[in-house]
Amino acid sequence: MLKARLEEDGVLGRCLATASSVERGDLVLEELPFARGPKRDSGIFGEDGDSLDRCELCDWPLCGSCADEGDATDHGGECQVFSAARVTFAGNVSDDGVCPQLDCITPLRLVRWGSSGGMRVRVSEMTSRATLSVNRTAVQWSPVCGRYLVAKGATLGHDLLIEELPFACNGPVVCLGCYEPDPNPEEELCIECGWPLCGECSRIEDNHHFQLECRVLRDARARFFPLPRGSSHCPQLDCIMPLRVLLAKEANSGRWDSEVAPMEHHEEERKKDSDVWHADRVNIAQYLRGPCKLASRFSEELIMQVVGVLEVNAFEARSPKGYPLRIRLRAMVDLEEGQPLHHSYTYTLDGTAQRQRHLKQGKFFDCKCDRCLDPTELGTHFSSLKCGQCAEGYQVPRQPTDPDTSWNCGSCGSVTSSLEGQTMLQSLQTEVNAVQALEMGAKRLEEVERLLRKYKSLLHPLHFIATGLRQLLIEMYGRVQGYEMVQLPDHQLERKAELCRQVLRVLNTFEPGLSRTRAMNLYELHVPLVLLAKSGFIAGRLKGGELRGRLVDAIDLLKECVEILEFEDKSSQEGVLCVVAKQALEQLTLSVEGLGSELD
């Protein structure tokens, strides 16, 4: 039964709401993308500056692997367009390695998807029907938030809320078919349009590239220009995702009208950043309408609307290739019917000022959630400064969402100006950045510890800068030379365990339930606990029952870690950790069972 539904709200507009009871972790909704394509700023060139493999049909980049797969990769659609229009791949590479010509691919694919099949999922399936078998959400709307999702009904943590196919998709890597990074620079280009396509995708007859932008690039003879191999930014690829959206719009106007067109694109706000607006207009809109010969099909206004929709609304696929090309929204905690669904568009472990600035610059809105409006950030004092006028007080922002607000001490009432607070934080962050830049090793670990000691008199213990330093230490203890896990004395094992607990205290507030970061810290915590239990038993400080109790505590941590990560893609970092955690859980469980009752 679907557990989400679309609803209209006078404040938020369309939003999703739970339609029935959902447990934490349940699948609420599963969807396929409407279209997909390479993310902007992709690198696609060899070390000598020559382009990578080209499509034989359109002479746009296509790796050898994708070329062998033929139309089975994403490139097929634009390949036909490029070939028919005789658009050559020119590249237009700037001094910093930017290649704007690729910006057209995704919009083009969006328009064309729906008329032919796909490599993993048929394009017609992706463009015509977004929601798959699960949808426990509903869309509502408000003037403050715009469209948002609510739960259709009570939902338990872990329940799947929704699964959807994408309207369009793209990737930051080079192959326009499967998004495989670093294709062979001499062989892997689409034979039709000459744009990046790996050999495997080239062999797939109905690959996504062939179905989407390939024909556009080929027919217009839009030439793809290479960047040095290993470059991370290729502005020429910036056009791909908008192009695929535009092609998907042509292929499925119904889904465009009902799902994509209502999305926020914040045109007026985006125009205020004249440099970015001009770059998008030149690299994407003018390139698609000019070299790609699409002026008669897509207006500049429509293309810039698509660019804005993507900037504000697109989600990045977490698995290496994005397959199986769908998004699954899962409840992190238990939800009530009609409860709005929240997602963090910014880094959870940033302070309020940093999060607000990022959201304003990237998503064009001011967040008014409970955490952002609370000067103490839900009691964590994540941005609070140590008061310089009294021994026990902490200064918190009077108006947390105002960048120019003053800071007041909760104990003595002393006031610090916004400029003073920002100046101090900038100074501390400069020190932190310098230490982070050090090579991984003992010196880096010791410098981080020094900064933590120094900042005790300046920051609340759970301040975001201190929490970030603890995260660095958690990663280094047990991994750098001189501090390998098996060599750590008990006091350093206890130090790592305490660091994990302090970070988890913050995460339990900001990311309760199904949180990848929590899971990784739970795993990190179990290791020193096991080693401390064993060393304590060997030294005679612990009796058998106490040893078993400590090991059971570690088992509980691993169980929760696995429960959180079991839904992750097996090829992702979290998916790999889940496998490791399962193995550790099995071994530790066997060890406890093997202790028997003789230790009691």
C-alpha positions as CSV (number, residue, x, y, z in Angstrom):
1,M,0.0,0.0,0.0
2,L,1.3,3.5,-0.9
3,K,2.1,5.6,2.1
4,A,2.2,9.1,0.6
5,R,-0.1,11.4,-1.3
6,L,0.0,14.8,-3.0
7,E,-1.7,17.6,-1.1
8,E,-2.1,21.3,-1.6
9,D,-1.3,23.7,1.2
10,G,-2.0,27.4,1.4
11,V,1.5,28.1,2.8
12,L,3.7,25.5,1.1
13,G,1.9,24.7,-2.1
14,R,2.0,21.1,-3.4
15,C,3.7,18.8,-0.9
16,L,3.9,15.1,0.0
17,A,2.2,13.7,3.1
18,T,2.1,10.3,4.6
19,A,-1.1,8.4,3.7
20,S,-0.8,5.6,6.1
21,S,1.3,4.3,9.0
22,V,5.0,4.1,8.1
23,E,7.8,2.7,10.2
24,R,11.2,4.1,10.3
25,G,13.1,2.8,7.3
26,D,10.1,1.8,5.3
27,L,10.0,2.6,1.6
28,V,7.5,5.4,1.1
29,L,8.1,6.2,-2.5
30,E,10.3,4.9,-5.4
31,E,10.7,6.8,-8.6
32,L,12.8,6.7,-11.8
33,P,14.3,9.9,-13.2
34,F,12.5,11.6,-16.0
35,A,15.9,12.0,-17.7
36,R,19.5,11.9,-16.8
37,G,22.8,13.2,-18.0
38,P,26.3,14.3,-16.9
39,K,26.5,16.9,-14.2
40,R,28.0,20.2,-15.2
41,D,31.7,20.9,-15.0
42,S,32.8,17.5,-16.2
43,G,36.3,16.7,-17.4
44,I,36.5,14.8,-20.7
45,F,39.9,15.3,-22.2
46,G,43.3,13.6,-22.4
47,E,46.5,14.8,-20.9
48,D,47.7,16.2,-24.3
49,G,44.5,18.2,-24.7
50,D,43.0,16.0,-27.3
51,S,39.4,14.8,-27.0
52,L,38.6,11.4,-25.7
53,D,36.9,8.7,-27.8
54,R,34.3,10.1,-30.2
55,C,31.0,8.8,-31.4
56,E,31.3,7.5,-34.9
57,L,28.0,9.0,-35.9
58,C,28.0,12.5,-34.4
59,D,31.7,12.9,-33.4
60,W,30.9,13.9,-29.9
61,P,32.6,12.2,-26.9
62,L,31.8,8.6,-26.5
63,C,34.0,6.1,-24.7
64,G,34.8,2.8,-26.4
65,S,32.7,0.8,-24.0
66,C,29.6,2.8,-24.6
67,A,30.3,2.8,-28.4
68,D,30.2,-1.0,-28.3
69,E,26.8,-1.0,-26.6
70,G,25.3,1.2,-29.2
71,D,21.9,2.6,-28.4
72,A,21.8,1.0,-25.0
73,T,23.5,4.0,-23.4
74,D,22.1,7.5,-22.7
75,H,23.9,9.0,-25.7
76,G,21.6,7.7,-28.4
77,G,19.1,10.5,-28.3
78,E,21.4,13.5,-28.6
79,C,23.6,11.5,-31.0
80,Q,20.8,11.4,-33.6
81,V,20.1,15.1,-33.1
82,F,23.7,16.1,-33.4
83,S,24.3,13.8,-36.4
84,A,21.2,15.0,-38.3
85,A,22.0,18.6,-37.6
86,R,25.7,18.1,-38.2
87,V,26.6,19.8,-35.0
88,T,30.3,19.1,-34.4
89,F,31.8,19.0,-31.0
90,A,33.9,22.2,-30.8
91,G,34.7,22.2,-27.1
92,N,35.1,26.0,-26.4
93,V,37.5,25.1,-23.6
94,S,38.5,28.1,-21.4
95,D,41.9,28.6,-19.8
96,D,40.7,26.9,-16.6
97,G,39.6,23.8,-18.4
98,V,35.9,24.7,-18.6
99,C,34.0,23.1,-21.6
100,P,30.5,24.7,-21.9
101,Q,29.5,22.7,-25.0
102,L,28.3,19.7,-22.9
103,D,25.8,21.8,-21.0
104,C,23.2,21.1,-23.6
105,I,23.1,17.3,-23.2
106,T,20.7,16.9,-20.3
107,P,18.0,19.3,-21.5
108,L,18.1,17.7,-24.9
109,R,17.8,14.2,-23.3
110,L,14.8,15.3,-21.3
111,V,13.0,16.4,-24.4
112,R,13.8,13.2,-26.3
113,W,13.4,10.6,-23.6
114,G,10.1,8.9,-23.9
115,S,10.4,8.0,-27.6
116,S,12.7,5.0,-27.2
117,G,14.1,2.5,-24.7
118,G,16.9,2.8,-22.2
119,M,20.0,0.9,-21.0
120,R,18.8,-0.2,-17.5
121,V,15.3,1.3,-17.5
122,R,13.3,2.2,-20.7
123,V,13.3,5.9,-21.3
124,S,9.6,5.8,-22.0
125,E,9.1,4.3,-18.6
126,M,11.2,7.0,-16.9
127,T,9.5,9.9,-18.6
128,S,6.0,8.8,-18.6
129,R,5.6,7.4,-15.1
130,A,7.6,8.9,-12.2
131,T,6.3,6.9,-9.3
132,L,6.9,3.1,-9.1
133,S,5.2,0.7,-6.7
134,V,5.6,2.7,-3.6
135,N,4.3,6.2,-2.8
136,R,3.4,7.0,0.8
137,T,3.7,10.8,0.3
138,A,1.6,13.7,-0.9
139,V,2.5,17.0,-2.4
140,Q,1.4,20.2,-0.6
141,W,2.1,23.9,-1.2
142,S,2.7,27.0,0.8
143,P,3.8,30.6,-0.1
144,V,6.8,30.1,2.2
145,C,8.2,26.7,1.2
146,G,6.5,26.2,-2.2
147,R,5.8,22.6,-2.9
148,Y,6.7,20.1,-0.2
149,L,6.0,16.5,0.7
150,V,3.9,15.2,3.6
151,A,3.4,11.7,4.9
152,K,0.1,10.2,3.8
153,G,-0.2,8.3,7.0
154,A,1.6,7.2,10.2
155,T,5.0,5.9,9.1
156,L,7.6,3.9,11.0
157,G,11.3,4.6,10.7
158,H,13.0,2.6,8.0
159,D,9.8,2.5,5.9
160,L,10.1,3.4,2.3
161,L,8.1,6.5,1.7
162,I,8.4,6.8,-2.1
163,E,10.3,5.4,-5.1
164,E,10.5,7.4,-8.3
165,L,12.1,7.5,-11.7
166,P,13.9,10.7,-12.7
167,F,12.5,13.1,-15.2
168,A,16.0,13.5,-16.4
169,C,19.5,12.6,-15.2
170,N,23.1,13.4,-15.9
171,G,26.5,12.9,-14.3
172,P,29.7,14.7,-13.4
173,V,31.8,12.1,-15.2
174,V,32.7,11.7,-18.8
175,C,30.7,8.9,-20.4
176,L,27.2,10.3,-21.4
177,G,25.8,6.7,-21.4
178,C,26.8,5.3,-18.0
179,Y,28.7,8.2,-16.4
180,E,31.8,6.1,-16.1
181,P,34.7,8.4,-15.1
182,D,38.0,8.6,-16.9
183,P,37.3,6.7,-20.2
184,N,40.1,6.0,-22.5
185,P,41.2,9.3,-24.1
186,E,41.9,7.7,-27.4
187,E,39.0,5.4,-27.9
188,E,36.0,6.3,-25.8
189,L,33.8,8.8,-27.8
190,C,30.4,8.3,-29.3
191,I,30.8,7.2,-32.9
192,E,27.7,9.2,-33.9
193,C,28.3,12.6,-32.3
194,G,31.9,12.5,-30.9
195,W,30.9,13.3,-27.4
196,P,32.1,11.1,-24.4
197,L,30.8,7.6,-24.4
198,C,32.6,4.6,-23.0
199,G,33.2,1.5,-25.0
200,E,30.6,-0.6,-23.1
201,C,27.9,2.0,-23.6
202,S,28.8,2.3,-27.3
203,R,28.0,-1.4,-27.7
204,I,24.5,-1.0,-26.3
205,E,22.2,-0.2,-29.2
206,D,19.6,1.8,-27.3
207,N,21.8,3.5,-24.7
208,H,20.5,6.7,-23.1
209,H,22.9,8.9,-24.9
210,F,21.8,7.6,-28.3
211,Q,18.2,8.0,-27.4
212,L,18.7,11.6,-26.2
213,E,21.3,14.2,-27.1
214,C,23.4,12.2,-29.5
215,R,21.2,12.9,-32.6
216,V,21.1,16.6,-31.6
217,L,24.8,16.9,-31.3
218,R,25.4,14.8,-34.4
219,D,22.9,16.5,-36.7
220,A,24.2,20.0,-35.6
221,R,27.8,18.8,-35.9
222,A,28.4,20.2,-32.4
223,R,32.0,19.3,-31.8
224,F,33.3,18.2,-28.4
225,F,36.6,19.6,-27.4
226,P,38.8,17.7,-24.9
227,L,40.2,18.8,-21.6
228,P,43.4,17.5,-20.0
229,R,42.8,14.0,-18.6
230,G,41.8,14.1,-15.0
231,S,40.2,17.6,-15.2
232,S,37.3,17.9,-12.9
233,H,35.5,20.7,-14.7
234,C,34.2,20.7,-18.2
235,P,31.8,23.5,-19.0
236,Q,31.0,22.0,-22.4
237,L,29.2,19.2,-20.5
238,D,27.0,21.8,-18.6
239,C,24.5,21.7,-21.5
240,I,23.8,18.0,-21.2
241,M,21.5,17.9,-18.3
242,P,19.4,20.9,-19.4
243,L,19.3,19.4,-22.9
244,R,17.9,16.2,-21.6
245,V,15.3,18.0,-19.6
246,L,14.2,19.8,-22.7
247,L,14.1,16.6,-24.7
248,A,12.1,14.9,-22.0
249,K,9.7,17.8,-22.0
250,E,9.0,17.2,-25.7
251,A,8.6,13.5,-25.1
252,N,6.3,13.8,-22.2
253,S,4.6,17.2,-21.9
254,G,2.2,15.8,-19.4
255,R,4.8,14.9,-16.8
256,W,6.6,18.2,-17.5
257,D,3.4,20.2,-16.9
258,S,2.4,18.4,-13.7
259,E,5.8,17.8,-12.0
260,V,8.6,19.8,-13.5
261,A,7.1,23.1,-14.7
262,P,5.7,23.9,-11.2
263,M,9.2,23.6,-9.6
264,E,10.8,26.7,-8.2
265,H,13.6,28.1,-10.5
266,H,14.0,31.5,-8.8
267,E,14.8,33.4,-12.0
268,E,15.0,36.9,-10.4
269,E,17.3,35.7,-7.6
270,R,19.6,33.9,-10.0
271,K,19.9,37.0,-12.2
272,K,21.3,38.9,-9.3
273,D,24.5,36.8,-9.6
274,S,25.3,38.2,-12.9
275,D,28.5,36.2,-13.5
276,V,26.8,32.8,-13.0
277,W,23.7,33.9,-15.0
278,H,25.9,35.1,-17.9
279,A,27.9,31.9,-17.8
280,D,24.7,29.8,-17.9
281,R,23.2,31.9,-20.7
282,V,26.4,31.6,-22.8
283,N,27.4,28.0,-22.0
284,I,24.0,26.5,-22.1
285,A,21.2,28.6,-23.6
286,Q,23.2,30.2,-26.4
287,Y,25.1,27.0,-27.1
288,L,22.0,24.9,-27.4
289,R,20.3,27.5,-29.6
290,G,23.4,28.2,-31.6
291,P,25.9,25.4,-32.4
292,C,23.3,22.7,-31.5
293,K,20.7,24.4,-33.8
294,L,17.8,24.2,-31.4
295,A,16.6,27.8,-31.5
296,S,13.4,26.8,-33.3
297,R,12.6,24.3,-30.6
298,F,13.6,25.9,-27.3
299,S,13.5,29.6,-26.3
300,E,16.2,31.1,-24.2
301,E,13.6,31.7,-21.5
302,L,12.7,28.1,-21.4
303,I,16.3,26.9,-21.3
304,M,17.1,29.3,-18.5
305,Q,14.0,28.1,-16.6
306,V,15.3,24.5,-16.9
307,V,18.7,25.5,-15.7
308,G,17.1,27.1,-12.6
309,V,14.9,24.1,-12.0
310,L,18.0,21.9,-12.0
311,E,20.0,24.1,-9.8
312,V,17.2,24.3,-7.2
313,N,15.6,20.9,-7.3
314,A,18.0,18.3,-8.7
315,F,19.4,15.5,-6.4
316,E,22.7,13.8,-7.0
317,A,22.7,10.0,-7.3
318,R,24.9,8.5,-4.6
319,S,25.9,5.3,-6.3
320,P,28.9,5.4,-8.7
321,K,26.8,5.1,-11.8
322,G,23.4,6.2,-10.6
323,Y,21.7,2.9,-11.4
324,P,19.1,1.6,-11.0
325,L,18.1,5.2,-11.9
326,R,15.6,5.8,-9.2
327,I,15.3,7.7,-6.0
328,R,14.1,6.0,-2.8
329,L,12.9,8.2,0.0
330,R,13.0,6.4,3.3
331,A,11.7,7.6,6.7
332,M,14.6,8.2,9.1
333,V,12.3,8.3,12.1
334,D,8.7,7.5,12.8
335,L,6.2,9.9,11.2
336,E,2.7,11.0,11.8
337,E,0.0,11.2,9.2
338,G,0.2,14.6,7.4
339,Q,3.6,15.4,8.9
340,P,5.8,17.4,6.5
341,L,8.9,15.6,5.2
342,H,12.2,17.4,5.7
343,H,15.5,17.0,3.8
344,S,18.7,18.9,4.5
345,Y,20.0,20.8,1.5
346,T,23.1,21.7,3.4
347,Y,25.7,20.2,5.6
348,T,24.1,19.2,8.9
349,L,27.3,19.8,10.9
350,D,27.6,23.5,9.9
351,G,26.5,26.2,12.2
352,T,23.3,28.2,11.6
353,A,25.0,31.1,9.9
354,Q,26.9,28.9,7.5
355,R,23.8,26.8,6.7
356,Q,21.7,29.9,6.1
357,R,24.3,31.4,3.8
358,H,24.6,28.2,1.8
359,L,20.9,27.9,1.4
360,K,20.5,31.5,0.4
361,Q,23.2,31.2,-2.2
362,G,22.4,27.8,-3.6
363,K,18.6,27.3,-3.0
364,F,17.5,30.9,-2.7
365,F,15.5,30.7,0.5
366,D,15.8,31.4,4.2
367,C,15.3,28.4,6.3
368,K,12.8,28.8,9.3
369,C,13.1,25.3,10.8
370,D,13.1,24.8,14.5
371,R,16.9,24.4,14.6
372,C,17.6,27.5,12.6
373,L,15.2,29.6,14.8
374,D,16.7,28.3,18.1
375,P,19.7,30.3,19.3
376,T,21.0,27.2,21.0
377,E,20.4,24.9,18.0
378,L,18.1,22.5,19.8
379,G,20.1,22.7,23.0
380,T,23.4,21.7,21.5
381,H,24.9,25.2,21.5
382,F,26.4,24.2,18.2
383,S,27.3,27.8,17.3
384,S,27.6,29.2,20.9
385,L,30.8,31.1,21.9
386,K,32.4,31.1,25.3
387,C,31.6,34.3,27.1
388,G,34.6,36.5,27.7
389,Q,33.0,38.3,30.6
390,C,32.0,35.5,32.9
391,A,33.3,32.0,33.6
392,E,30.2,29.9,33.0
393,G,28.2,31.7,30.3
394,Y,27.9,31.2,26.6
395,Q,27.0,33.8,24.0
396,V,24.2,32.9,21.5
397,P,22.9,34.9,18.6
398,R,19.9,37.1,19.4
399,Q,18.3,36.5,16.0
400,P,20.0,33.3,14.6
401,T,18.8,33.8,11.0
402,D,20.1,37.4,10.8
403,P,23.7,37.5,9.7
404,D,24.2,40.9,11.4
405,T,22.7,39.9,14.8
406,S,24.4,40.6,18.1
407,W,25.4,37.8,20.5
408,N,24.2,37.8,24.1
409,C,25.5,35.8,27.1
410,G,22.8,33.8,28.8
411,S,24.4,34.2,32.2
412,C,25.8,37.7,32.6
413,G,23.9,39.4,29.7
414,S,27.1,40.8,28.0
415,V,26.8,41.6,24.3
416,T,29.2,40.9,21.5
417,S,28.7,42.5,18.0
418,S,28.3,40.4,14.9
419,L,31.5,41.7,13.5
420,E,33.5,40.6,16.6
421,G,32.0,37.1,16.6
422,Q,32.5,36.7,12.8
423,T,36.1,37.9,13.1
424,M,37.0,35.4,15.8
425,L,35.3,32.5,14.0
426,Q,37.1,33.4,10.7
427,S,40.4,33.4,12.6
428,L,39.7,30.0,14.1
429,Q,38.6,28.6,10.8
430,T,41.8,29.8,9.1
431,E,43.8,27.8,11.7
432,V,41.6,24.7,11.2
433,N,42.0,24.9,7.4
434,A,45.8,25.1,7.8
435,V,45.8,22.0,9.9
436,Q,43.4,20.1,7.6
437,A,45.8,20.8,4.8
438,L,48.6,18.9,6.5
439,E,49.5,15.5,5.2
440,M,47.7,12.7,7.0
441,G,50.0,11.6,9.8
442,A,51.0,11.9,13.5
443,K,51.8,15.7,13.2
444,R,48.3,16.4,11.8
445,L,46.7,14.4,14.6
446,E,48.7,16.2,17.3
447,E,47.9,19.6,15.8
448,V,44.2,18.9,15.8
449,E,44.4,17.9,19.5
450,R,46.3,21.1,20.2
451,L,43.6,23.2,18.5
452,L,40.9,21.4,20.5
453,R,42.7,22.3,23.8
454,K,43.1,25.9,22.6
455,Y,39.5,26.4,21.7
456,K,38.2,25.1,25.1
457,S,38.3,28.7,26.4
458,L,36.7,30.2,23.2
459,L,33.9,27.8,22.1
460,H,31.2,25.7,23.6
461,P,32.4,22.0,23.8
462,L,29.9,21.0,21.1
463,H,30.5,24.0,18.8
464,F,30.6,23.0,15.1
465,I,34.3,23.8,14.8
466,A,35.2,21.6,17.8
467,T,32.9,18.9,16.5
468,G,34.6,19.0,13.1
469,L,38.0,18.6,14.8
470,R,36.7,15.6,16.7
471,Q,35.6,14.1,13.4
472,L,39.1,14.5,12.1
473,L,40.6,12.8,15.2
474,I,38.1,9.9,14.9
475,E,39.3,9.3,11.4
476,M,43.0,9.5,12.4
477,Y,43.1,7.5,15.6
478,G,43.9,4.0,14.6
479,R,44.9,4.9,11.0
480,V,48.0,7.1,11.0
481,Q,51.5,5.9,11.6
482,G,52.3,5.9,15.3
483,Y,48.7,5.8,16.2
484,E,47.6,2.4,14.7
485,M,44.7,0.8,16.4
486,V,46.6,-2.2,17.7
487,Q,49.3,0.2,19.2
488,L,47.0,2.6,21.0
489,P,47.3,2.4,24.8
490,D,44.1,2.3,26.8
491,H,44.0,6.1,27.4
492,Q,44.0,6.8,23.7
493,L,41.4,4.1,23.1
494,E,39.3,5.8,25.7
495,R,40.0,9.1,24.0
496,K,38.7,7.8,20.6
497,A,35.6,6.4,22.3
498,E,34.9,9.7,24.0
499,L,35.3,11.6,20.7
500,C,32.8,9.3,19.1
501,R,30.3,9.8,22.0
502,Q,30.6,13.6,21.7
503,V,30.0,13.6,18.0
504,L,27.1,11.1,18.4
505,R,25.5,13.4,21.0
506,V,25.3,16.0,18.3
507,L,24.2,13.6,15.5
508,N,21.5,12.1,17.7
509,T,19.9,15.6,17.9
510,F,20.4,16.7,14.3
511,E,20.3,13.3,12.4
512,P,18.3,10.9,14.5
513,G,17.3,7.5,13.2
514,L,18.6,6.4,9.7
515,S,21.7,8.6,9.4
516,R,24.8,7.5,7.5
517,T,27.0,9.7,9.6
518,R,25.6,8.2,12.7
519,A,26.2,4.7,11.4
520,M,29.8,5.4,10.6
521,N,30.4,6.9,14.1
522,L,28.7,3.9,15.7
523,Y,31.1,1.6,13.8
524,E,34.1,3.8,14.9
525,L,32.9,3.6,18.5
526,H,32.6,-0.2,18.7
527,V,36.3,-0.7,17.9
528,P,37.9,0.9,21.0
529,L,35.2,-0.5,23.2
530,V,36.1,-4.1,22.1
531,L,39.8,-3.5,22.6
532,L,39.3,-1.8,26.0
533,A,37.1,-4.7,27.1
534,K,39.7,-7.3,26.1
535,S,42.6,-5.4,27.6
536,G,40.7,-4.8,30.8
537,F,39.9,-8.5,31.1
538,I,43.5,-9.6,30.4
539,A,44.7,-7.1,33.1
540,G,42.2,-8.4,35.6
541,R,40.3,-5.2,35.8
542,L,37.2,-6.8,34.4
543,K,35.5,-10.0,35.4
544,G,33.9,-12.4,32.9
545,G,30.4,-11.0,33.2
546,E,31.7,-7.5,32.8
547,L,33.7,-8.5,29.7
548,R,30.6,-10.1,28.2
549,G,28.5,-7.0,29.0
550,R,31.1,-4.7,27.3
551,L,31.1,-6.9,24.2
552,V,27.3,-7.0,24.1
553,D,27.3,-3.2,24.1
554,A,29.7,-3.2,21.1
555,I,27.4,-5.8,19.4
556,D,24.4,-3.4,19.9
557,L,26.4,-0.6,18.2
558,L,27.2,-2.9,15.2
559,K,23.5,-4.0,15.0
560,E,22.3,-0.4,14.7
561,C,25.1,0.4,12.3
562,V,24.0,-2.5,10.0
563,E,20.3,-1.6,10.3
564,I,21.1,1.9,9.1
565,L,23.4,1.0,6.2
566,E,21.6,-2.2,4.9
567,F,19.7,0.0,2.5
568,E,22.8,1.5,0.9
569,D,24.1,0.8,-2.5
570,K,26.7,-2.1,-2.2
571,S,29.3,-0.2,-4.2
572,S,29.1,3.0,-2.1
573,Q,31.4,3.8,0.8
574,E,28.5,3.2,3.2
575,G,27.5,-0.1,1.5
576,V,31.1,-1.4,1.8
577,L,31.1,-0.4,5.5
578,C,27.8,-2.3,6.0
579,V,29.5,-5.5,4.7
580,V,32.5,-4.9,7.0
581,A,30.1,-4.2,10.0
582,K,28.2,-7.4,9.3
583,Q,31.4,-9.4,9.3
584,A,32.5,-7.8,12.6
585,L,29.1,-8.4,14.1
586,E,29.1,-12.1,13.2
587,Q,32.7,-12.5,14.6
588,L,32.0,-10.6,17.8
589,T,28.7,-12.5,18.3
590,L,30.5,-15.8,17.9
591,S,33.2,-14.7,20.4
592,V,30.6,-13.8,23.0
593,E,28.8,-17.1,22.5
594,G,32.1,-18.9,22.8
595,L,32.8,-17.4,26.2
596,G,30.2,-19.8,27.6
597,S,29.2,-19.5,31.3
598,E,32.5,-20.3,32.8
599,L,33.4,-16.6,33.0
600,D,30.4,-15.7,35.0
